[in-house]
Amino acid sequence: MPARVRRETVDLSGYPDLIVIYLGMRVRTPRGGVTFLRFGKWIRDSVAAEPDGLLLHENYFFSPVHGGMRQYWRDFESLEAWTRTLPHQAWWRDFLRDSGGTGFWHELYSIRGGMEAVYDDMPSPLGLGTFAPREPARGRMFGARGRLRREGEAPEPVLAERELD
């Protein structure tokens, strides 16, 4: 006799501002392997510090040269605040100055509505970037708050847009 499927769902009413973000790094050069491993350690240490608002962190490997993670955050404000503190602030600033032979991407999904994505030095399109038109991350599209069209003042970026030119 076949076993019955145990089907469940979740009640997300206690998380009205939930954010799910997928992040990934892809090795593009031999130097990128070192960068990839270094970032892995930094991320492990950061998650172990239990940043305020981080509900869950999960690692994934898409291939031997492409790893990533999924994170659930209580709200966008918690995620945004964490990105402007050390150690994340330093990693991101240094990465934007030199990707170290890697490519980076993230895609963010908000329960309140809205999605946004950014792709830095990726060798080929993936995710939303495979079917939606890609454009330079400049002006309003430079930061996640602008890409999501969120109200409120965005914090100072970790690296000014003009420094990327």
Rosetta blueprint (number, residue, H / E / L):
1 M L
2 P L
3 A L
4 R L
5 V L
6 R L
7 R L
8 E L
9 T L
10 V L
11 D L
12 L L
13 S L
14 G L
15 Y L
16 P L
17 D L
18 L L
19 I E
20 V E
21 I E
22 Y E
23 L E
24 G E
25 M E
26 R E
27 V E
28 R L
29 T L
30 P H
31 R H
32 G H
33 G H
34 V H
35 T H
36 F H
37 L H
38 R H
39 F H
40 G H
41 K H
42 W H
43 I H
44 R H
45 D H
46 S H
47 V H
48 A H
49 A L
50 E L
51 P L
52 D L
53 G L
54 L E
55 L E
56 L E
57 H E
58 E E
59 N E
60 Y E
61 F E
62 F E
63 S E
64 P L
65 V L
66 H E
67 G E
68 G E
69 M E
70 R E
71 Q E
72 Y E
73 W E
74 R L
75 D L
76 F H
77 E H
78 S H
79 L H
80 E H
81 A H
82 W H
83 T H
84 R L
85 T L
86 L L
87 P L
88 H H
89 Q H
90 A H
91 W H
92 W H
93 R H
94 D H
95 F H
96 L H
97 R H
98 D L
99 S L
100 G L
101 G L
102 T E
103 G E
104 F E
105 W E
106 H E
107 E E
108 L E
109 Y E
110 S E
111 I L
112 R L
113 G L
114 G L
115 M E
116 E E
117 A E
118 V E
119 Y E
120 D E
121 D L
122 M L
123 P L
124 S L
125 P L
126 L L
127 G H
128 L H
129 G H
130 T H
131 F L
132 A L
133 P L
134 R L
135 E L
136 P L
137 A L
138 R L
139 G H
140 R H
141 M H
142 F H
143 G L
144 A H
145 R H
146 G H
147 R H
148 L H
149 R L
150 R L
151 E L
152 G L
153 E L
154 A L
155 P L
156 E L
157 P L
158 V L
159 L L
160 A L
161 E H
162 R H
163 E H
164 L H
165 D L
